[in-house]
Amino acid sequence: MTTMRTSKHEILKAQWIANIKDQNESGLTVRDWCREKGITHGRYYYWLKIIREEALIRAGTLAITGQPQFAEVNPTIKAENKFDTNSQGTCAILRSNGNEIEILNGADPNTLGIILELIGRSV
């Protein structure tokens, strides 16, 4: 029974990986894409969470408690040090897919965490 359940999960997961890729490439918002496909956005986000968590587990980045610890930085994102006469100074610049984010010394850690989470969603 466990094998049947595991197989069904893997089949559904593969379908949802394709769905999520389709949504990302569609240019539509998640809500609009879901409405067009007749899928609830809650189901979309449920599978997005499952797929991400399983990817993190496979990568070994979740502790036994299940709490995220670290995430691998995409190698296409390049960080560089840059000195500035600005009093805050630039700590790093992240570049990915034509986007650039400049991080200043003293940046709010919570805001930085949100930005990194958003970058992770777009990868």
N, C-alpha and C positions, 0 to 999 in steps of 0.2 A: 504494500500500500504506500509506503514511504517513497519507493522508487517511482510509482505512478504519479504521486503528488509532486515529486522533484521534477519529473519530466514535463508535467503540465506547466509548472512554474517556469522552467527554462524556455518552453515554447512561447508562453505569454511574454516573458521578458524579452525574447528576441523580437517579437511583434512590436512591443512597446519601444524598444531601442529604435526600430525602423520608424515608428510613429513620431517619436521625439525628434529624430533627424529630419523627418518630413516637415514637422512644424517649424523647426529652426530654419530650414531652407525656404519655407513658404513666404516669409516676409510678413505673415499675419501675426497678430497678437495671439497668445495662448487661448484667450476666450473666443476670439473670432475663429481660429482654427478648429477648436473643439465644437463650436456651434455648427460650423460647416460640415464636420465629420459626424455629428450626432453623438458626441462623447461629452460627458460632464468634465468640467475643468478639475473637479476634485479627483476624479479617476486619473487624469493626466498627471497631476502633481503627486498622487500616491505612487504611481509607477516611476516617476522621475526620482522620487526619494528612495525607493527600493533599489533602483539601478545605481544611483550614486553610492548608497551605503554598501552595496555588494562590491562595487568597484574599490571603495576604500578598504574594505575588509581584505579583498584579494591583494591590494597593494600593501597591506599590513599597517595601515595608518590608524586603525581604531584600536584602542586599548581594550582590555578584557571588560571594562565597565561599559563599553559601547560609546564612550564619549570621544569625539574627534580630538586628536592630538596635533597632528601635523599633516599637511597636504603637500604633495610633490609639486614643485613649480614647473610649469610647462617650459621646456627648453627653448621655445621660440620667444619667450619673454626675456628680454635682456635688461638687467639692472646695471646702471653705471653710476659712479660717484661723480659729482659735479660741484665745484665750489662756486659760491655766489657771494657777492658783496652784500646781498640781502641779509638783514639781521637774523632771519630764520634760517637761511641757507638751505640748499637743496641736499637732501639726504640721498635720494636715488631717483632715477627715471626708469619707469617700466614701459617697454614698447612691445606691442603684440598686435598682429593683424592690422597694421596701419594706425593703431591707436597709441596714444602716449599719455602716461600719468606721471606727473612730477610729485614726489613726496618730499615735503619740507621737514627739516628737523623740528621736533616738537609736535608733529602731527598727532591728532587724537587717535589713540589705538583702536577705539570702537569704530570710528569712521574708516580707518584703514582696513579693519577686519571686514566691514561691509563691502568695501571696494574689492578686496581680494575674493570674497565670496561671489560677487557679481562676475568677476573675471572668470572664476571657475565655472560658472553657469554657461558662459558663452563659449567655452572651449569644447 
